[in-house]
């Protein structure tokens, strides 16, 4: 029988969500890496019986995951990355692990279906950005895209063998794109990723900060880092041009309630997302 996975929770001012997140799991398998280094968070984690590790400041999600791996992972077992505002029970974790190690598969990562606490479905996977994919989106043909996808990192079970082969998350990403980067590395090395439709997890989303502007800046800054890392400077310029076209189209013809957001996105890509500040809050 496959041993239960190590569970890593990266927390940052997540005290409202953390108790319920931890109580649905076997606390002996859980390590909370606290990017806020808060005594209140430490008290919650200790009360729930999980392990606690304060980070040396708000080091970002990828760096916090790697810090946690260095302290608790045995180099072989599976690892569940779990946002503090997500809920999954032990049965759901076991079903994910069964799917991860299903005979005849070489799966690097799996995640569940996602829904908000009000039952509203959330997207559990997204296309991996590339110059071609961004232009499919720019001209409104995303539904026709059949390229690679990545599983959302809110509840993400990583295969220990893949983790040993590929290494941890890329710490160049402070927030966002780190799970897409790792899964693209896996897919290029011959692994697969999948959403397990039989498992449902609840996820609030954006629980660590109410500042939408910070989230937007960090998201698009990571998008530029991802584009340059995988496709070079020229590939990034193709992605940037496609993103400008997509934002312009949506600012005129998209849903009315999102037009302002798309105008801000257009302005951000005109000046370049890389200008956004590197510091910010972890938006789970």
C-alpha positions, 0 to 999 in steps of 0.5 A: 500500500502506498504510504500517505502523502506528506501534506504541505500548507503554505500560510500567510495571514490565513488564520480564518481558514486554517483550522478547518483546513487542518481538521479534515486531515491527519495532522501528523502528516501535515507541515504548515510553512508560515510566510507570516511567522505569526504567533497566532498561526503557530497556536492554531497549527499546534492546537490542531497537532500539525507541524509548524515551520516559520519562514524567514519572511514572506518568501513566496509560495514556491520558496516556502514549498521548497523550504517545507520539502527540505524539512519534511520530505523523505525524497520518495513519498508523494506530496500534497500541496494544499492551500489553507483556504481549501478543504479536502478530507482523507477519503478524497486524498486517498482517491487522488493517490489511487488515481496518481498511481493507477496501473499503466499511468505515468502521472506526475500530478493530479488534482480534484474538481474544485468548487467554492464554498457556495457550490459554484464550480471553479476551473480545475485546469487551464491551458499552459500558456505558450505563444500559440495558445495566447493567440488562440485566446486573443482571437476568441478560439480558446475552446478549440485549443488542444494543447497541454494543460496544467492542474490548479495548485490549490489542491495538488498531489505530486508523485514522489518519483516525479518530484525526485526526478524533477526537483522542487518548484522554481523560486523565481516565481513569487506567486502564480505560475509555479505549478504550471512551470513544474507541470510543464517540466513534467510533461516535457519529461514524459509525465502526464497530469490529470484532474480526478473528476470523482473527487471534489474539493472546496476552495475559497480563492484569494483568501490571503488578500483583498487587494485585487491590484496586488494579485493582478500585478503578481499574476502578470509578472509571473506570466512574463517570467514564465514566457521568458523562461520557456519561450525566450525574449521573442516568444515573450513578445509574441505572448505580450502582443497576444495578451494586448489583443485579448485584453483590448477585445475583452475591454470592449466586447467582454462581460460588462463587469470585467471590462475595467479589469481588462482595460487595466490589463491592457495598460499593464501589458503596454508598459510591461508586467515585469515592472510590478513589484516583487513583494506582495501577499500570497493570494491562496 
